[in-house]
Amino acid sequence: QVQVVESGGGLVQAGGSLRLSCTASGLTFTSYGMGWYRQAAGEQRELVAQITSSGSTNYADSVKGRFTISRDNGKNTVYLQMNSLKPEDTAVYYCNARLFRYDLWGQGTQVTVSS
């Protein structure tokens, strides 16, 4: 079964840290660009961070210097390390796997940052 599954969300106080994980199965992981998106209540889904198959990264301005995306090709897993969390980071975080025009989404994991 081709899928990506997120884990690691939860409730954290402002200034705290969380690490999200996304494990892919049923696909050639090394060929895919991977990304994290988020969607806050009443808002559109937005890009948080991306990492290409070769390891190049891209971040939303709002998370630069606080979040780090990485991938472990041996484990078919992409991570999002989130530090210095703010209440405005509260959202459902989605993992995305992309190859050309093919997009695969996870079910999402809730991140809630309390003030």
Stockholm file with secondary structure:
# STOCKHOLM 1.0

chainA/1-115         QVQVVESGGGLVQAGGSLRLSCTASGLTFTSYGMGWYRQAAGEQRELVAQITSSGSTNYADSVKGRFTISRDNGKNTVYLQMNSLKPEDTAVYYCNARLFRYDLWGQGTQVTVSS
#=GR chainA/1-115 SS CCEEEEECCEEEETTCCEEEEEEEESSCGGGCEEEEEEECTTSCCEEEEEECTTCCEEECGGGTTTEEEEEETTTTEEEEEECSCCGGGCEEEEEEEEETTEEEECCCEEEEEEC
#=GC SS_cons         CCEEEEECCEEEETTCCEEEEEEEESSCGGGCEEEEEEECTTSCCEEEEEECTTCCEEECGGGTTTEEEEEETTTTEEEEEECSCCGGGCEEEEEEEEETTEEEECCCEEEEEEC
//
